Every structure is written in C-alpha cells, then in structure tokens.
Amino acid sequence: MVANSNANAIDWRALPRRRVVIFGAAAALSVPLVIGALFWLLRDPAEPTDPLFATYPAHERFHGTPRTPTLSGFGIPEAFKPFIVNEARDGPNFAGAYTVVPYLLPNKIQAVLVISARTGAVYRAPPATNFTVRYRLDSRLLIYKGDATKGYRRRARYYVLRGGKILEVPRPPRRERPNVIVKGTGTRRGHTRD
C-alpha cells in the first residue's frame, strides 16, 4: 500500500484489484441489510397481524388535536411526564381514540398507560414486565405476549378497553384446525381408526 503526499490518504490504485472488488461487493451487500435493519427497528408496533384484533373493533375514531393528559394522582416520576405528554401529542394509536404509552419505571417494571385523545383521561393498564404489548388503531384489544428474547414463554394475556376500563378477557378459543392426515399413521388429526 502506497500513501500519497497526505499521510492519511490511501492510493486505491496501489491496492490489489481483488481487495477493491471484495470491499466494494461487501459494501454493496451491507447497504440493503442496514436499510432493512433500520426499517425493522423503526416499524410500528401497532401493526401486528393477529386476527383476534378483528374480534374487538374500535367503536370511534378521533380526528383533531389530542388533549394534554392529566397525569396527577398516578405517582409518575417527574422525569417521565414530558415523555408521556410527547407520546400523547402524536395522536391515537389504539382503539380509534386512545394512545398506548409503555414506559420503564426505575424498578425495571414496564408500566402501560392508555390516554384518551378526546378528554386527556389516563387509564393505567396492568404492568407488562417481560411482555411485549401489541395493539392496533382499529381494535380495542391489548395483547401481552411473553417476551421470548428474555426467555419468558408465558401465555399471552388479553385485555379489552370497555367503558373507560381495561378489563382482562379470557383466552379466545383456538381456531379449528383442518383435518390433516398425520404422516405415517394413516389417520386424520383428531380421529382414530375404527
């Protein structure tokens, strides 16, 4: 490798051609990977595709400027209040007229607040420690799924917003599986030979 008159510059003509081609190919391949990773990191958590969301549709849709949340009486540390107000200012992301704001308390408990864009009323959802919270704008259903990345494979919990309250609902029944022949047995799943 030969340096130019500038001590930090590299003379690319002096490098073997094979290294330049490999470096160029690696750079060309890494750009889509970086862009894909950015899209994955910046994806909207309110876009899960679980069909259970259609079971609890949103009854209203809010249009306009959201009200400032009333955070007094919740024991929320002052350091978190600007974050919560800014999240509520972005507008509804749940049940048509509400904003879900998950945040981490100092004792490592993930708290979840549901804020009404119409009135500014704040509702405290059950804590979501070791759970991933899923929600959609067009549904009143909150799904807490066990965080598998931390080794928690708990059963999902389901909550519904009804009349300004967040209520736990029982696990919905499993959908019927189609009759599939189980390989090697000659029988259909759920059936036995006579």
N, C-alpha and C positions, 0 to 999 in steps of 0.2 A: 504494500500500500504506500503510495507516494503522496505526500502532502503538498499543497500549493504554498504560495507565499504566506497565506493566512494559516496560522498554526492549527486552527480548529477545522478548517475546510478539508473535505475528502475529495480526491480526484477520482471520480467514478470510472474514468477511462482506464485507470491503472488496476482496477479490481478485475478478477477473472470473470468472464461473461456469465458463467454458470451461477455464481453467487448473486449477481444482479438479477438474473431471471428468477431464482428461487425466492429472493427477497421480494421482488415485485409480485410474484404469484401469491406469496403468503399475505402480503398487504392487501391484494385484491380479494382474497378469500375472507380476510378478517373483517372487512368493512360490512358485508351483509350480516355477519354474526353479531357485530357490535350494534348495528341498527336493530336487528331482531331482539337482542337482549334489552335495548332501550324501550322498544315497544312493549315487551313483556313486563318490564319494571313499571312502566307508566300506564299499564292497562287499567281500565276502570273496574274496580272490584264490584261494582253494581251491575255487572253484565253476566252473571252466571246463567247457565242454560238449563238448570234443573226444571223439569216440567211441573214440579209441585208449586211453583210460583203462580201458575195459572189458576190454582185451586182457590187462592185468596187474592182476587183482583183489587186494585185500588178503587175507591168509590169517588174520589175527587181529584182534580188536577189544579194546582196553584199556578197562576200567572201573575207576575208583578214583582215588586221588591220585597224580599223576606224581612220580617220584623227582627229586631235585635233580641236575642234570647235573654230571659230573666234567669240569671244564674244564682241569685241569692237564695240561701237556705239549703244548698246542696253540699256544702262543705268542700267545694272545689278550690284547690290552691290557686292563689292569685296568678301564679306563673302560667297556668293552663287557660285562664279565661280569654286572653287575646287569641289563642289558637282556636278555641271553640267558637268565638264570635266570628272569626275569619272563615271557618268552615261553614257556619250557618249562613254567612253572607253569599256563599256560592250558589245557594238555592237548593231546592228539594232534590234528593236522590233516593227517596224511599216513600212508598205509599202515596205518590202523587203530590203530597203537600208537606212532607217531613224530610228532615235531614238527619242521617245517622252519623254520629261523630264518635268513633272509637279513639281512646287515648290511654296512655300507660301512666298509671299512678306511681309515685316514688317507691311503693312497696311491691312493685312488679305485678300488680293486678291490672288487667286491661278492663277499663270501665267503658261502657257504651251509653251514650246519651242519644235520645231521639228528640229533635227540636221541631216544633210546628212553625212552618214558614208564615202561616197566616196570623198566628197570635203571639209567637215568641215563647210559648209554654214549653217547658223542658220536662221530659219523662226519662227516668233512669231505667235502663234495661238491665237484666241480670248481668253480672260480670262475665267476661268472655276469656278468662285466663286459659291459655293452652287451646283456644279455639280460634278458628277463622270465621269471621262474621260475613255472611253473604246476604245480599238484599238487592232489590230492584226498584226502579221508579214506579213501575206499573203493578206492584204487588205489595200487600200488607204483611207478607211473611218474612221473618228473620230466621235464618238458618245458622246455627252454630255448629260447625264441623270440627272434629278433633284435628289438631294440628299434627299431621304425620311427620313433619320435618323435625319436630321436637320429641318424637317417639310416642305421642299420645294418639291412640287409635280408639278414642271413645266414640260412643254412639252419638249421632247428631241430635241436637236439641232444636225444637221448633217453637217459635214464638209468633204471635199474631197481634197486631195493633187493632184493638176493638174499643171504641168509645173512649179514647184517650188513655187506655190502659194497655200494657204489654202483657199478654197472657200466654202461658205455655200451653201448647196443644199436644195431644198425643201423637205419636209417630204415625204418619199416614200408612195405610195398608200397602203392602208390596203389590206391584202390578203383576197380573197373571203372566207367567212365563208360557211361551208357546210350547206345544208338545214337540219335544225334540228327542230323537232316538239316541239313547246313551250308547256310545261306542262300545262294542264288544258284548253288550248284554242282549241286544235284540228287543229291548223293551223301551217304552217311552218313559220319560221322566214323570214320576208321579203315578205310574201304572205298574202293575205286577202281572206276570204271566199267569194264566189260569191253568 
